[in-house]
Amino acid sequence: MSQLRIFLVDDHAMIRSGVRAELAADPEASLAVVGEAGTVEDAVRGILSSTPDVVLLDVHMPNGGGRAVLDQVRGQAPGVRFLALSVSDAAEDVIGVIRGGARGYVTKTISGADLRDAVSRVAAGDAIFSPRLAGFVLDAFAAGPAVVPEDVAEKALDLLSAREREVMRLLARGYTYREIGQQLFISIKTVETHASNVLRKLQVSNRNELTRWAADRRIV
Amino acid sequence: MAGRVRTCDDRCVTTAAPVRPPLVRTHDDRLVSGVCAAVARHLRLDPLIVRGLFVALAFAGIGVLIYALLWVFLPQAETVDLPGMAAQGDPARPGAAPRLSLDALRDKPSLAILLIGVGGALLLTQVGPFGQVRVLWPLIIVGVGLALIWRQVDDRDLLSRRSLRWRLAAGALVTVVGLITVLTTLNLLEVSWQSFAATLLILGGVGLATAPWWRRLVAERSSERRARIRVEERAEVAAHLHDSVLQTLALIQRHADSPREVNRLARGQERELRSWLYGHAGEDSATFGGALERAVADIESSYDVQVQSVVVGDAPVEERLAAVVQASHEAMRNAARHARVEDVSLYAEIEAEGVTVFVRDRGIGFDQDGIAEDRRGVRHSIVGRMARHGGSARITSTPGSGTEVELRMARVSS
């Protein structure tokens, strides 16, 4: 099995070395850190030149943070996948990087094994929902009046299906994809599809409630 | 007089005797500036008596001076700032009968102003060249204009209201017209026009000469204010960091050899700092989410576990929701004590029709049929409590793969 090429972006050198050590602790040594950066400019340059499989991206950095990196790189290197890694629990930050194109969000207190697993899954195209992110999604899509839009296609983007909601609930309760599959009597692949669909809705839905909801959360 | 108020206040705090109302002017009961009303309230007299006294003194001249001084020096207060006044029913308030005529005046402040203007003008006729009857009317006009201006300036949020600004402008206009009329009547207009122009020129010159200084004064004032706000914010942050983070860091250094303790301290501090920075619901125990966060904080600080809590939606805590919080607390405590894990998940969803809480661990689990009768925690505190309040609790546990407690409670439709 070929190694996954990882790029680390975080303005704290201590966090970078910690994450690097955790990724290197993989018993199968399937992850290789190909570069790291401490600023937005270095990150953009480094990612474009090394084209890694997965970028582990810090949300909070000077000069725009992870969102700035996403905005500058996404167009030029569409094959690179991003996993946001942050200490922030603020909904605005989380929703911000997801809408910027990150495939998932994990907190920095995540265990080494879980982090390695999340990186591999992001590389395989999965969406990574931490329980908290799943909670934000449920909150965000529950917010606002249940007005049914005229356009059916638009409606599909603005609402979660009953199944997707169920999957998000179980994610928020701390279930793994495998456990969710068992619980709902569906395959892991189907769970992954639901999660990816929710992520896509989160990214492309242009309902105003979503941004307003996130902005409100910051103040509350 | 102010001294008397203070000593009286000090003494009356402990005794039940009624407190003498403070000597402040209020908007509510004023006719002109509220001076008479304030004095009357303080001395517990009928305002009518005080007003009559002031009018009588005004004819002697001294009354106007006293009135003006009181107007300047008596602080103004909103009625809401006066504790005890409303509660006591204001003993200074006279009966309805003598107030009838005054109420009419209060509704028409312009009438009061007119009277003041007339009074002021009458007073001026006693002085020097104004003693001529033909300047009486112009003087009255000046008096009315001044009274109008003074009365508006009394309002604290001056210039913020459009009507106020108009009234102020009207007052100024009336005053100017009155003054010009006075001067015309006394044939002084020619002279005063020249001196007025000269004064204006001098003032303008001085103003221009000192313009940079004025500008800098204004700029300095606003920058000073900004700096002060910054310093205050900084002091607040410093105080908070000192009380929390620095203390915890010191504790961590002392417990460096005990990973468990370090973990616990770091977790507790992280949660506290987070709630301070991001203003999580943590500190607000009046809401369901806030109460749950507090339960989580309690569990994390009492046991060596980390609770991943996700709360969707929120609602104010009422009795039944408080029971859910307590049951959740107990479920988390059970997980922390018996499951032998470091992580516990809490998920709560608050919807219009009901509340659902899941507490889950991936610990050792237990055989549900084998729960001893004395395990009060589960039987009494969780299942029993939920049932008593009209909710339900379901406990699923598999030995080896963990336990999940599911709590459901319908919300009172309101």
Interface residues (C-beta under 8 A of the other chain):
Chain A: S88 D89 A90 T109 P131 R132 A134 G135 L138 D139 A142 R169 A172 R173 G174 R218 I219 V220
Chain B: R274 Y278 G279 H280 A281 Q306 Q308 V310 V311 V312 G313 D343 S345 Y347 E349 E351 F358 R360 E404
